[in-house]
């Protein structure tokens, strides 16, 4: 078989180029640490690596979102802690205001102090969220949520809870609306509320009451009306919703339990003829209204038996309503704590997922250095041998023997 000089040169040059290309690719793999330099090297592995990279990027973003949620919830928890402490201080002032030796002037001092606490509470409710908005405004972050009014404060936000995606299938609220934190507080004992009718002329004081039999509750409004005749005090129990008289002419004994339709309450003191006390289902009341009513109560005349009874009834109402407001704040704080705990758990899962993604990408993309270096040494040896043999073959010619 004859092999022309041209064929010899073409075949040798082509093989040398192929060997150099293989060696160059191996060198590039070692330099980058990657087995795949282009998707063409392993199309299936490249597609799989792309999917995993996308999942890892999403997991990283979820981690960033979780840090944002944690920061916002930490800020909210700090503010709610301050609100809790403030309301506990207000409760202390309620107890102090019940001191029978206090004069109107001393109660006025308490009212002035409570006005400052009211302003402080309003400031906490209008706290900034750290991003230029208001924390408790719901979705209306640019709107100042609370504005002082004659009856307390008006809420100008909405009911929205801002959410962030913190995992592939989980969103978590990073704020609570001012309505749920400061407005949704039950009056009375949470089931019903008792109060003395405005204009009572006697010195009767009503308790907050309790539920004696939940199965008998009707949700109606009631009135306990007193009659004093010939020095004998009696009372009638009226269903103000249906208009029915539940009982009449009941002998009155100060502090004795009065029970009807599953409710129980006590009235102490000396009610006057025509005095009455109302029993109504509990409703939601703003904590600002509770504090404002308390301030107005302490500014009123507290001298004399009748005024002392009005003061005692008002302080009892304030005490119950403050307890309910504190319970609501503590409930919100518990929810915030639960979210923070879940964020910690999701952080742990996110770190585990990120490690798994990295390992999967490493298996698909990373280079086996031992194998690559061995291959490079072998390729260098083969290329050197090929170059030397080509030099010898290309030097064969009859002209060398002439």
Secondary structure, DSSP 8 states (H G I E B T S, - for coil): ----HHHHHHHHHHHHHHHHHHHHHHHHHHHHTBS-SSGGG-HHHHHHHHHHHHHHHHHHHHHHHHHHHHHHHHHHHHHHHHHHHHHHHHHHHHHHHT-TT--HHHHHHHHHHHHHHHHHHHHHHT-B-SSSSBTTSTT-TTS--EEEETTEEEE-S-S---EEEEETTEEEE----HIIIII-EE-TTSSEEEEE-TT--SEEEE---EES-GGG-----EEEEEEEETTEEEEEEEETTT--EEEEEEE--TT-EEEETTEEEEEEEE--TT-EEEEEE--EE-HHHHHHHHHHHHTS---SHHHHHHHHHHHHHHHHHHHHHHHHHHHHHHHHHHHHHHHHHHHHHHHHHHHHHHHHHHHHHB--HHHHHHHHHHHHHHHHHHHHHHHHHHT--GGGG-
